[in-house]
């Protein structure tokens, strides 16, 4: 008997009324017995049910949808996955059917999404006040006067993050997301009460400008989820972009919201956001959700792990990488060009450092009495062979090289020391601040018995002089200024070189060189022609 009914459903050409009755009987069998569920699952394929969703007969569409939902609801997690992925691989047609099923099912939420809150509806008002009562342990409100109770409610709705705390229903008049926002907030508060209370209380204890408003965030997040899941949009005739997670979860929107609202709070803290950054945070959260769903997670747990791993710093890294790819600065030929340009640009920086040393710089002295008003000047000779230095009286004075009485031949310099390794920092160990240590450097000369000690006036001067002295000693430059300048010069040079190739795709590898011809008889011999 069962096989006969199943054959009616699987038949391609049959009386519509017989198929309607057969589908209804199979639905009852699935819901009544687990053993019958297993038989129906084996005999009636998902492809067949999805194809019946495409017929013009609305009654057959309804019965096929009812049977399919009965199969999905009765199945455990493993069986549900097997139903959806029963074929070896999901082909284009199968993907389209799954997409249609997903769209049709999610669009059942459209009526709630487009319905604003009715402030005169008692049930909706009770849900709204239930959110407040679930978040705050309040004394019996019945014993309070009307004005006191009204003031307390307004204060608590403000902590909940409603913009219109005296009449919070006004925040839910925007449709979409309409009543869906109220539904998702209520689901979160009832399903995960500890997480809900923690979210609200944590933010209500922050400074006003740093708190993440729960209600405002929830309304906007629900709208974002509706847009990502295309709720309210009719299924496309060619669409095939379905989410496997949809078939593993009965209440996809509500459960996604519960994960994403906690993600939003986490991202808010990572960004150290204020109220002015609200839109920026929502853009990042949208990107986190979209990127995670694009990886096609098959369960809520997998989605939760992936979306939480995609923190704000990871989003910034991905944006930077994508921007570079868009500018084609990461294409292998461009990277190769960068490496070829690097030595030339490094030489340019070396020359700039030496020129800067030749111009000279004023340095300050730190005496044992900690007086810092004494100045001295140091500069490199034009032939790069001697360091000239000496005391100066005024900061505005730029002494000539002849007026600097002392000098050190570059050939006698043995080492360059920085920070706490400098002799003048060791002498005052424990007395110097981190700022002074970061600006101190020394050169040792004459078999390291003597040293010339410097304290730069800025980090830029420190980088210029340590780089320049490294060049004189034949060493590589290593300052952060050098690395920054090199990247800037490389970026500018690459962009100039690629100007003529704008909007021309650059291949990852050079085109193959064609094989030589079998003979060269096509060449014209000019020598014979001249004879």
N, C-alpha and C positions, 0 to 999 in steps of 0.2 A: 504493500500500500504506500509506504514512504517513498520507495523508489519511483513509483508512478507519479506521485505529486511532484517530486524533484524533477522528473523528466518534463513535466508541464512547464516548470519555471525555466528550464534550460532550453526548451524548444524555441527556435527563432521565429517560426510562423505558427500561431495558434490563436484561437478565439480569445479576445481581450478579457472577457468575463471569467474564463477558466483560469487565466494567469492571475487575475486579481484574487480569486478565492484560494488558489494554490499558495500564493505569497502570504496571505493572511494565515493559512493553516500552518505554514512553516514558521511564521513568527510566533504563534502560540506554542508550537513544539519547542522552540529555542528557549522561551521564557519559562517553560514548565519543567524541563528536565535537563540535567547536565549531559546525560548520555545521548539524548536526542540532539542537543546542541552540537556534540561532536559529529554526529551523522550528517546534520545539515551543513556543518562547516566543510566536511569532506566532499559532499555531493554538489553543493551550489557554490560556484566560484565567484570570487569578488568581481572579476571582469564581467561576468554575466549580470550581476546586480547593478554594477555601475553603468553598463550599457542600457539597462532598463530605465535608468534615470534620464536618459536622453530621448526617450520616446515621447510622442505627442500626447498620449493618453495620460491625463493628470492622475487618474485613479491608480494606474499601474505605477507611475512615478511615486505616489504617496505610499503604496504598499511595499515597493522595493526599498524605499528609504526606511520604512518602519522595520523591515526585516534586517536591513543592514545595521541599523542602530541597535536592534535587539542582539545581534551577533556581537557587536562591539561592546555593549554594556555587560553582557553575560560572560564574555571572555575575560580571563585573567590577563596580566601584563604580557606574559610570554605568548599566550594564544592570540592576543590582540596584535602583537607584532607579526605573528605567523600569518594572520588573516591579511594584513596589509602587504606583507612582503612574501606572499605565497609563491610568486614566480621567481625564477632565478635572478632576474634583474628587472627593474621597473622601466619598461619601454616608454616611448613618447605617448602612445595612446593611453596606456595605463596611468602615466603621470598626469595626463589631462583629466582622466576620470577622478583620480584622487583629489586633484585641484578643485574640480567641480563640487565634489562631495564636501570638501573643506569649506568652500565659499558658501554653498547652500546652507550648511549647518551654522556657520558663524553669522550668517545674515539673519538668523532668527533673533539675534541680539539687536538688530537695527531699530526695532520699535522702541526699545528702552533707551537706545543711544540718542534717538531724535525726540525723546519726550522730556521736557523740562520738569523740574520739581514743582509740584502743586502744593503751595503753602497751606491750603485748606484740607489736604488729604491727611487724615489722622495717622494712617499707617506709615507714610513717608516721614511725618514729623516725629513719630516714635523711634524710627530707625536713626534719624538725625540726632535725637537726644540720647539714644542708646550709645552712640559713638562717644559722646561727652561723658556719660556715666561709666563707660568701660575704661576710660583713661584716668579718671580722677575719683578717688575715694572721698565722697562728700558726706557731710552729716545729713540727717533727714531733712529734706527740703520742705516737707509739709509744715515743719515747725517754724519756718522762716516767713517773714512778711513778704508780700508780693514784690515790693521794690527790692528787698534784699535778695530774694530768689532770682529776680530778673538781672540784677547786677552781678550775682555770682555766675549765672549762666553765660552772660556776655563775656565775663573775664575768662571763663574756661573755654568758650568757643574761640576766643582770641588766641589762647595757648594752643588750641588745636590747629591753628593756622588758617582760619576763615578770615577773609578780608572784611566781610560785613558781620562783625561779631554780634551785633544786636539782633540781626535777622539773617542767620547763616544760610537760610534757604535761597537767598538772593544769589549766592555764589554758584548755585546749581541750576540757574535758569538758562545758562548757555547750553545749547544743544546743536551738535554733539559737544561733549559726551553725555549730557543729560543725566538721566537716572542711572546710567551705567556706572558713573563715578560714585554715586551713593552705594550701589550694589558692591563694587569692588572694595570700597572702604569698610563696609559692614562685614564682608567676607573675611577680610584681613583681621579685623578686630575680634571676630568670633572664632576663626580657625587658628589664629596665632596670637592669643591675648597677651602673652608675655612680650613678644616682639613688638606688638602694637603699643603697649604701655611704655616699653623701653624707648621706642622712637619718640613718642610724644613728650615724656618726662625729660629725656635727655636734651631735647631741643628747647623745651620751655625753661630750662635752667641756664641756657646760654644767653649771651647778650642779645638784645633785640635784633641788631643788624646781622648777627651771625647765625641766628636760628633758622633751621630748615622748616618752612611751614608745611605741616602734614597735609592739611586739606587742599591748599592751593597746589601743592606738588602732586597730590593724588588725582585731582581733576585734570591737570595737564598730562600726567603720565597715562591716565586712561585714554585720553584723546590720542596720544602718541601710539599706544597699543592698537587702538581702533584703526589708525592710519596704516600701521605696519601690517596688520592682519587683513586690511582691505574690507573691514566690516561696513556694509551698506553699499558696496560696489557689486554690480551684477557680474557673474563669472564671464570671463572672456572666452570666445570660441576657440582660441588657440592657446590659452593659458595652460601652463604645466608646472608652475612654481608652487608646490605644496610643501607643508612643513610636517615631517614625520612625527614630530612631538605632538601634533594635533590628535593623531590616532592612538597615542599612548595616554591621553589624559581626557577625562570627562568634562572638566570645567577649565578649559585652557586659559581663557582670558583672566579669570579670577586667580588661578594659580600663578600665571605669569606675573600678574600685578603684585602678588605677595612677595615674590622674589625680587622684582624690579624696584619696588618702593624701598626695600632695605638696601638695594644697590644704590639707589638715588641718595640715601642718607650717607652711605659710605663715600660716594663720589663727592658729595658736598663737602665733607670733612677733608678729603684729599686735596680738593681745590681751594680749601680755606675760603669758601665763598661767603658773600654777604647777600643781602636782599637784592642789591643791584645786579648781582651775577646770576639771578634766577634763570633767565633765558639761556645763558651760556651753559649752565649746568644741565639744563634740559636737552640742549643740543648734544652734549657729550653722552648723556644717558641714552638718547635715541641712537647714537652711533654705536654704543656698547651693545644695545639690544639687536640692532640690525646686523652688525658684524657677527654676533654669536648665532643668530638664527640662520645666517647665510651658510654656516658650517653644518647645517642640518642635524642638530642634536636629536637623538631618538628618545630621550626621556627628560623629565624635569630636573632630575638630579644632575644629569650631564650638562644641561643648560645652565643650571645654577653654578656649577663648578667653573664652567668656561667663562660666563659673564662676570663672575667675581674675580677671575684671574686677569681679565681685561681691564685693569685699573686705569686711572687718568694718565699716569706716566707712559703706559703702553700705548694708549690712544695717541699721545703726542708723538711717540716714536713712529707709529704707523703713518700718521699724517705727514711727518717729515720724509719718511721713505717714499711715500706715494708722490709727494711733491717733487722729490728728486727724480723719480722715475718719469713723471710727467714732463719734467724739463730735460729728460734723457741724459742727465748727468751721471747716471749709474750704468749706462750702456757700456759693454766691454770696450768698444773702440774709444769711447770718451775717457774711460778710466786709463786706458793705455796712453792716450794723448796727455792726460794729467801727469803720468809718470815721466813722460818725455820732457814736459815743461818744468817739472819740479827742480832739476839742477840749475836751470837758467834763472829761475825766480829766487832760489836760495842764494845764488851768487849776487843777485840784485840786493837782497836783504843784507848780506855780508858787507857789501860796499856802503850801504846806508849806515850800518853800525859803525864802521871805521870812520866815515865822514863825521858822524856825530861825536865820536871821541876826539877827532881833530878840532871840532868847534869848542870843546871843553865844557865843563860843568862845575858849578859851585856846590860844595859839600859843607856840612856843619860838623863841628867837633863836639865830642862829649868829654868834658874834663872830669877829674876826680870829684870836683865840687858840683858836678852835674849842671854846669853852665852850658847853654847851647847857643850862645850868641856869637861864638867865634866861627869864622868861615875860612875855607881854603879852596883853591881852584886847581883843577887837574885837567890836562889836555894831552893829546897824542900829537907828536910831531908830524908834519906833512908827509915825511918819508916812511912813517909807521915804524920807526926804529927806537924812539925814545918817549917815555912818559915824563912830562914836565909838571911840577906841582909847587905850590907855595901858598903862604897865608895872604889873605886880602883883607882890606879894611871895611869896604862897603859892598853890600849885596848887588848894587846896581853897576858896579865897576866890572868890566870884562878885561882882565889884564892881558897884555901881549905875551907871547911865548918867551921873549927875552927877559921879561920882568920876573918870571918864575925861576927862582934860583936853584931849586933842587930838581934832580932828574934820576930816572932809573932806565937803563937800557932794556929794551924788550927782551933781548937775548938772555938777560940775567934773571928774568921772571921764572920761577920754578912751579908755582901752583896758584890756582884760584880757589879761594874758600868762601863759603856763604853761611849765613845764619849762625847757629851756635858753635860752629867749627872755627869761627873767626877769633883771632887772639884777643881783640878788644872786647868781644862778647864773653870770653872765658874769664877775663879779668874782673868783669862785673857780673859774674854768674848769679842768677837769681834776682838781679836788680833791674833787668831790662824787660820791657813789655814785649808781647808777641809782635806788636806793630814794628818796634825797633829791630827785633830779630829778623823779621821778614825783609828789612831794607838794608841789612848789613852784609858787606862782602870785603874780602881782603886779597891782596896779592903778596906772595912771599918771594923773596929774592936773596941772592948771595948765600947759597946753600941753606936756605930756609931759616937763617938766623934773624933776618929782618923782615918786617912786613909793612905794607902800606894799607891802612885801614880806612874803609869808606862807610858812610851811612847815607844812602840816597834820600832825597827829599820826597820821592814818590815811587810807586811801583814801576811806573814807566821808565824812569831814570835807572832804576835797578836793573830792569830787563835790558835796556840799551847797553849799559856798561858791562854787565856780565856776558852778554852775547858778544860784544866787541872784544873783550879780553879773551874770550874763548876762541874767537877767530884768530887773534894774534898768537895764541898758543897752539894753533892748529887743531883745535877741537871742534866738535859739533855744537851748534847753538841749541839751547834746550828750554828757553823761556816760553811762558804762555803767550807773551806778545808776539814772539816769532811765529808760533804755530797759528795764531789768529791771523796775522798778516799774510802768512803763506796761503792759508785757505781763501782769504779774500782775493789775493792776487790770482790764484788758480781759478777761482770762480769767474772773475772778470775776464781773464784771458780766454777761458773756455767759451764764455758767452760771445766774446768778440769773434772767435774763430768759427763759431757755429751760426753766426748771423745769416750767412748765405744759405744755410740749410734749414731755415725756419719752415716748419710744417712738412719737412721731408723726413720720413721715418729712417732711423739709422739701424741697419741690421746688426745683430749680435756678432756675426763673423763675416769676414770678407768673402765675396762671391768666389766660387772655385775657378781656378785658372783652367781654361779649356785645354784639351789634349792637342799636341801639335799635329798638323795635317800629315797624311801619309807621304806626301811629296810637296815640293815647292815649285812645281812646274808653272804655276800661275804667276810667278815673279817675272818681271820684265827686265831683261839684261840690257842696261843702257850702254855698256861698253861695246857690245856688238853693234848696236844701232849707230854709234858714232863712227865705227869703221866703215 
